[in-house]
Amino acid sequence: MIKPNPDLPHYKPEDFITDLSFITWVLLPNPELSAYWEQVRLSHPEQIQNMEIAAKVVSGITLEQRIFDQQDEDQLWSRINAAITKHKKVHVIKLRTIVSAAAAVILVGSLFFFYRLKSTVEFRTAFGEKKTIMLPDHSQVELNANSTLHYLKNWSSSEKREVWITGEALFVVKHLHQSGAVLPADHFVVHAGQLAIEVLGTTFNVNHRRGLVNVALIRGKVSLGLKAKKAVLMKAGEVFEYLSHQDTIIKKKTIAVKKIAWRNNRLEFNQTSVSEVFTQLEDMYGYKVIVQNQEILSKKLTGTFVTSSEAGLLKGLSLALNITFSKNSAKQLIVK
């Protein structure tokens, strides 16, 4: 059994990169490691982005060539030396016995990648907030509440377009390919945890929360990619979900267009479990929902509810489910 690490809440990406358990989970996962790191994601959602950055580093992403001037190079090596010095007493002996020389080369290369990732453009939304973002290629992203989107500052018009999402967003991707061979820049990739969603130009919704990635395709075609697995091709109107704890993609019996009701200030439910409804409240408004009568969780909900007013939404749910909500100073939503 893996012992909890009390330092995890304070980890930075470079700390994950040099954590032997994390490295093994990314490169050689097993059920025990997967269960442990999934629990870390659930217990420390503020660390999800740092974990995703570190996972890409450890996986040995192919790095784009970059020319550094002497000052940049000196600063970079200072960062590398500082990171190595900080962790060498704890991890060096273990790493020498488990990680090959080739992996060590990847680790050094990954620190260059981490240095590059420091130069990112990031957008965040607070609880209850939405935001519309125009990307450098004129693709449009509508970011739902409690979500984060980022991409590299040095966005290149000749390379694959890539963004990273935690939370929920609707993407309307600009179609660049006209005719002839498909060029790298024609591809658009959304990274959501371990899942890579790749398109040429289309409209789709991504919800990446709590170890699940839900993709609803509104228009066009989408390819869902996992490392070392055959890509899954989606058709318009389909909804697929990636379960990180099982490393599996499944098809959902859900109407895709219902997944983007949030952009019009609505939530649409169709025989949805009340526990899932409460989870959405937590994700949208930052509450911890406390259910005092567990029989409430056996109910299912069907209907459309307006979200433009938090008070109005809670009132509508109260009437539909015959329950009452109350709040306390600990940001808890008490359900009776």
Summary of the structure (lengths in Angstrom):
residues: 336
radius of gyration: 21.6
end to end distance: 37.6
largest distance: 67.5
contacts: 953
relative contact order: 0.08
helix: 39%
strand: 29%
